[in-house]
């Protein structure tokens, strides 16, 4: 079964795109938890961070680099990058994704 992110990647569901290249797509979260809440996803479907392999290293580096560039642009006073993994980790969509959060002071621990 295709995830909502797969449907976004296929163009079936529109998104408010921030960035796209041949490896990643970044777009605003539809239910933001901070003034800046952008999701960065690989175009190749990977269920979670727990499913990556050594051969994914280049894609992961690009994903993280792009998240950093987006964070610097959209939250210049500081940002957080979150990767939820599995049910106990808070992951709700089984497609690897990074949350770029910012635009306000973020508390630690997150809750």
N, C-alpha and C positions, 0 to 999 in steps of 0.2 A: 504494500500500500504506500502510495506516495505521500510524503509529509507536506505540510503547508509550505515549507521552504522549497520543496521540489516543485510545487505548483506555482510559486513565485518565480522560480528559475525558468520554468517553461513558458511564462507569460500568461498563464491562466488566471493568476491573481495579481493585480497591480501592486506596486510598492512605491514609496517615496524614496527614490534612489539617491544615494550620496556618492557612490563610486562603483565602477564596474570595470573589470578587465577580463582576461581569459581564464583567470584562476579564482577570483573572488567577486562577490557582490555585497555591497554595504547599503543598508537602508534604515530609515527611522522605524523604531519599534512602534506598533500601533497602540500599545498600552505602556507608555513610558513611566519609569519609576524615578526619573530625574529629568531636569530640563533638557539635558542632552542624553539621549538613549538611542544609540545606533547599533544595529546588529551587523556583524561581519561574518559572512558564511562562505565556505568553499563551494565552488560550482560542482565539484564532485561530491556525491553523497557519501558521507562518512557518519555513522550513527552517533558517535560521541568521541571524546578525547580518549576514552578507554579502548577504542577500536583502531587507533592509529598505529602504524608500523614504521620502522626505520625508513622505508621507501617514501613515507609521507613528509620527511624532514623539510624538503624544499617548499612544499605547499604550506606547511605549518609556519615556517619562517616568513613566507610572503604574507600569510594571514595576519601574523602578529605585527609585522612591519606596517602593513596597511592599517591595522587598528591603531597603531601609534601615530601615524600620519593623520588619521581622522581625528583622534583625540587632540592632537596639537592644534588642529585647525578649528574644531568645534568647541573645545573646552580649554582655551589657552592657559587658564589658571590652575589646571590640574584635572586629571581624569583617572578613572579606574577601568581596568579590563577584567571581566569576569567570564570564566568558562564553567558553567554548571555541567556536571557529569553524573548521569544516572538519577534515579528517583530520589534517593536521599540527598543528592547534591543539588536538587532543585531543577533538574533538566525536564522540560515539558515537551520539547520537540526533538525527536530522534534524528537530528541532523546537526553535526558539529556547528557551533556558532559561538562567537565572542560578543559579549555585551560591552560597548564603550559607554561609560556613564560619566557625567560631569555636569557642569553648569551651576553647581552649589557645593558647599562642603559636604563630604560623605563621611559618615560615622564608621568607627571600627570598634568592635567587630560588627559585621553587617547584620546580625540578627539571628 
